[in-house]
Amino acid sequence: MTKLSKSPQEMVHIPDLDSARTYYASVFDAEFASGGNPCEMVIGDRRFLLSKEAAPPPETHAAKVRDADVSVARIATRGGEIVDPVAQAADTGERHGAVRDAFGHVWTVTSAHRL
């Protein structure tokens, strides 16, 4: 497990902690510092708290990942859908796209440009 600092965290409400940990590890290469409720999760340089809620409303989150193209493709093949295909930003060279994950949350996914 990853040891996290005391920086601010964003809440992600999900119906099942175990399946969320497995899912986010497989699509975002997320790491986890705890296994309770809430569960601490790191995606790139962002910290989140996964919190169990019976019927969570859809939420919007952002994550910087190693490869936006790979993360978006993983979500599309694991019960999610592409909301905005990955494209390269002309001003920064970053690649970004948006997806709806298997829990109904929309994620804006960003990574450094591909070489």
URMOHU-V783493 format. One record per residue. N is the residue number from 1. RES is the residue in one letter. PHI is phi in radians with two decimals (none if undefined). OMEGA is omega in degrees with one decimal (none if undefined). D_LAST is the distance of its C-alpha to the last C-alpha in whole Angstrom. Layout:
n->[N/N]
res->[RES/RES]
phi->[PHI/PHI]
omega->[OMEGA/OMEGA]
d_last->[D_LAST/D_LAST]
This chain:
n->[1/2/3/4/5/6/7/8/9/10/11/12/13/14/15/16/17/18/19/20/21/22/23/24/25/26/27/28/29/30/31/32/33/34/35/36/37/38/39/40/41/42/43/44/45/46/47/48/49/50/51/52/53/54/55/56/57/58/59/60/61/62/63/64/65/66/67/68/69/70/71/72/73/74/75/76/77/78/79/80/81/82/83/84/85/86/87/88/89/90/91/92/93/94/95/96/97/98/99/100/101/102/103/104/105/106/107/108/109/110/111/112/113/114/115]
res->[M/T/K/L/S/K/S/P/Q/E/M/V/H/I/P/D/L/D/S/A/R/T/Y/Y/A/S/V/F/D/A/E/F/A/S/G/G/N/P/C/E/M/V/I/G/D/R/R/F/L/L/S/K/E/A/A/P/P/P/E/T/H/A/A/K/V/R/D/A/D/V/S/V/A/R/I/A/T/R/G/G/E/I/V/D/P/V/A/Q/A/A/D/T/G/E/R/H/G/A/V/R/D/A/F/G/H/V/W/T/V/T/S/A/H/R/L]
phi->[none/-1.50/-1.59/-1.82/-1.42/-1.65/-1.26/-1.01/-2.20/-1.84/-1.43/-2.18/-1.61/-2.41/-1.41/-2.51/-1.11/-1.09/-1.20/-1.15/-1.05/-1.09/-1.09/-1.18/-1.14/-1.35/-1.70/-2.02/1.00/-1.10/-2.06/-2.23/-1.86/-2.69/-2.08/-1.50/-2.13/-1.37/-1.90/-1.39/-2.36/-2.10/-2.16/1.06/-1.79/-1.90/-1.92/-2.35/-2.00/-1.43/-2.20/-1.31/-2.51/-0.95/-2.38/-1.21/-1.29/-1.05/-2.23/-2.11/-2.38/-2.31/-2.52/-1.77/-2.08/-1.11/-2.54/-1.06/-1.04/-1.17/-1.08/-1.12/-1.12/-1.06/-1.09/-1.09/-1.70/-2.17/1.58/-1.85/-2.53/-1.42/-1.64/-2.47/-1.00/-1.15/-2.51/-1.69/-1.32/-1.13/-1.41/-1.91/1.42/-1.22/-1.80/-2.58/-2.78/-2.34/-2.41/-1.84/-1.39/-1.14/-1.70/1.65/-1.46/-1.67/-2.07/-1.58/-1.97/-2.29/-2.57/-1.07/-1.09/-1.48/-1.57]
omega->[-179.8/174.9/-175.0/174.4/-178.0/179.4/-178.3/-180.0/177.8/180.0/172.7/-177.1/-177.6/-177.3/-174.8/-176.3/-177.8/180.0/178.0/178.2/179.4/-177.4/-176.4/173.7/-176.7/-176.9/-177.0/-172.3/-179.7/174.9/-174.6/-178.9/177.8/-178.6/-177.8/175.3/4.7/-178.0/180.0/-177.2/176.4/172.2/-176.6/-179.6/-178.7/177.7/179.7/170.3/173.5/-178.6/-179.0/176.9/-173.3/-178.7/-175.8/175.6/176.5/-179.6/176.0/-178.5/176.9/178.8/173.8/-175.3/178.1/-175.7/-178.1/-180.0/-179.3/-178.9/179.4/178.4/178.5/-179.8/-179.3/-179.8/-178.6/172.7/178.7/178.1/178.0/178.3/179.7/-177.2/179.3/178.3/179.6/177.5/-177.8/-174.9/-176.0/-176.0/178.1/174.7/-178.0/176.6/179.0/-179.1/170.7/-177.1/-177.0/179.3/178.5/180.0/176.9/179.1/167.4/-173.8/-177.1/172.9/174.8/-177.3/177.3/177.2/none]
d_last->[31/29/31/31/32/34/32/32/31/31/33/32/35/35/38/37/36/35/34/31/30/30/28/26/25/24/22/20/21/23/26/29/32/35/36/39/40/38/35/32/28/25/22/19/21/24/27/29/33/33/37/39/41/43/41/38/38/34/32/29/26/23/20/17/15/13/11/13/13/14/17/18/18/20/23/23/24/26/29/27/26/23/24/21/18/15/14/12/14/15/16/14/10/11/11/15/17/21/23/26/27/30/32/32/30/27/24/21/18/15/12/9/6/4/0]
